[in-house]
Amino acid sequence: MASKGINKVILIGNLGQAPELKKLANGNAMANLSIATSESWKDKNTGQLREKTEWHRVVMFGYLADIVGKYLTKGSKVYVEGRLQTRKWQDASGYDRYTTEVNANEMQMLDSKRAGDFVGQPSSVNTHTNMSPSSQNTGSVQGGNMTHEPASLQSNNAASIAPPLSTFDDFDDIPF
């Protein structure tokens, strides 16, 4: 089977500002995010720690946009997965402009939960719906696999994990 290519983007970063939310003409939600990712290294010449921040434009549609609008704020740490997409638009002067952005189809909130905050907050959302602006005009959702697990379920699951029945402390008995 020949592959025509792979277009997959995975980001883990922080929101630079609150999500920008819009309702499209067909009623679907849309969210624009600005996510910062950073890398750091030690400068070989000076020995100083250097850091570079890259900003990524991310767009989400439908249920994913609704969740982002409810639970994410400036500074929120988030995992985003999607595909790179370039779109054409016209500025106020009528000139054609191009914007490359990540069209996200999966998102997970990575902030630690503080006591009492975000009760019932979904911590991850996975949607493989085709919700690009061009497909939204049809009113149909292709795929439709949307899942999320509330944080209250996650914390209960973590608390209900039993400790191991026995511990092995004598490493002299290991046969290798």
C-alpha positions in Angstrom: 0.0 0.0 0.0 1.5 3.3 -1.0 1.2 6.2 1.3 0.4 9.7 0.0 2.0 11.3 3.0 1.4 12.0 6.6 0.0 15.3 8.0 0.0 15.0 11.8 0.8 17.6 14.4 1.2 17.0 18.1 1.7 19.9 20.5 2.1 20.2 24.2 2.1 23.8 25.4 0.4 26.7 27.1 -2.3 29.0 25.9 -1.0 32.5 25.3 -4.4 34.0 25.7 -8.0 32.9 26.4 -9.6 31.0 23.5 -11.4 33.1 20.9 -14.8 31.6 20.5 -17.2 32.1 17.5 -20.5 30.6 16.3 -20.5 29.8 12.6 -23.5 30.6 10.4 -24.6 26.9 10.6 -24.6 27.1 14.4 -21.4 25.1 15.0 -18.8 26.4 17.5 -15.3 27.4 16.5 -12.4 28.2 18.8 -9.0 29.8 17.9 -6.1 29.1 20.2 -2.6 30.5 20.4 -0.4 27.8 22.0 3.2 28.4 23.0 5.8 25.6 23.0 9.3 26.1 24.3 12.6 24.4 24.0 15.7 25.1 26.1 19.4 24.3 25.7 22.8 25.3 27.1 24.8 27.6 24.9 28.1 25.9 24.1 30.0 29.2 23.9 28.7 31.0 27.0 27.3 28.1 29.1 24.1 30.0 29.6 20.7 28.4 29.5 18.8 29.6 26.3 15.2 29.3 25.6 13.1 29.7 22.4 9.4 29.9 22.3 7.4 29.0 19.2 3.7 30.2 18.8 1.2 27.9 17.1 -2.2 28.9 15.7 -4.8 26.1 16.5 -8.4 26.0 15.4 -11.1 23.6 16.7 -14.7 23.0 15.7 -17.9 21.6 17.2 -17.9 19.8 20.5 -14.1 20.3 20.9 -14.5 24.1 20.6 -17.3 24.1 23.2 -15.1 22.2 25.7 -12.2 24.5 25.1 -14.4 27.6 25.7 -15.7 26.2 29.0 -12.5 25.0 30.6 -9.4 26.6 29.1 -8.0 30.0 30.0 -4.8 31.9 29.4 -1.9 29.8 30.7 -3.7 26.5 30.5 -1.4 23.5 29.7 -2.8 21.4 26.9 -2.1 18.5 24.5 -3.4 19.0 21.0 -3.3 16.7 18.1 -4.4 17.5 14.5 -3.3 18.3 11.0 -1.5 21.2 9.5 -3.8 23.2 7.1 -3.3 26.4 5.1 -6.3 28.6 4.3 -6.7 31.6 2.0 -8.5 34.8 3.1 -8.7 38.5 2.0 -7.6 41.4 4.2 -9.4 44.7 4.4 -7.6 46.0 1.3 -8.7 43.0 -0.7 -5.3 41.3 -0.9 -5.1 37.6 -0.6 -3.5 36.3 2.6 -2.6 32.8 3.7 -2.7 31.4 7.2 -1.2 28.1 8.2 -2.7 26.6 11.4 -3.3 23.3 13.2 -6.8 21.9 12.7 -7.2 20.0 15.9 -9.2 16.8 16.3 -8.0 15.8 19.7 -7.3 17.7 22.9 -6.3 16.8 26.5 -6.1 19.2 29.4 -2.9 18.8 31.2 -3.2 21.2 34.2 -3.2 19.6 37.6 -6.5 19.8 39.3 -6.7 22.0 42.4 -9.0 21.0 45.3 -12.6 21.7 44.3 -11.7 23.3 40.9 -13.3 22.1 37.7 -15.6 19.5 39.2 -16.9 17.4 36.3 -14.3 18.8 33.9 -13.5 16.6 31.0 -9.8 16.1 31.0 -9.5 14.7 27.5 -11.6 15.0 24.3 -11.0 12.9 21.3 -13.0 13.6 18.1 -12.3 12.3 14.7 -15.1 14.2 13.1 -14.4 16.0 9.9 -15.3 19.5 11.1 -13.4 21.7 8.8 -15.1 24.9 7.7 -15.8 23.5 4.3 -17.5 20.3 5.6 -19.7 22.3 8.1 -21.9 23.6 5.3 -23.3 20.2 4.7 -24.7 19.9 8.2 -23.4 16.3 8.4 -20.8 14.9 10.8 -18.5 12.3 9.4 -17.0 9.8 11.8 -18.7 10.9 15.0 -16.3 9.3 17.5 -16.4 11.8 20.4 -15.4 10.7 23.9 -14.5 12.4 27.1 -14.0 11.3 30.7 -14.9 13.6 33.5 -12.2 14.5 36.0 -14.3 13.2 38.8 -14.2 9.7 37.3 -10.5 10.0 36.8 -9.8 11.0 40.4 -12.1 8.2 41.6 -10.3 5.7 39.4 -6.9 6.8 40.7 -8.0 6.6 44.3 -9.5 3.1 43.9 -6.3 1.5 42.5 -5.3 -1.1 45.1 -1.6 -1.4 46.3 0.2 -4.6 45.2 -0.6 -7.6 47.3 3.0 -8.3 48.1 6.3 -6.5 47.7 9.6 -8.1 46.7 12.5 -6.8 48.7 15.1 -9.5 48.4 16.9 -9.0 45.1 19.3 -11.8 45.9 16.7 -14.3 45.0 16.3 -13.1 41.4 17.4 -15.9 39.0 19.4 -13.7 36.6 
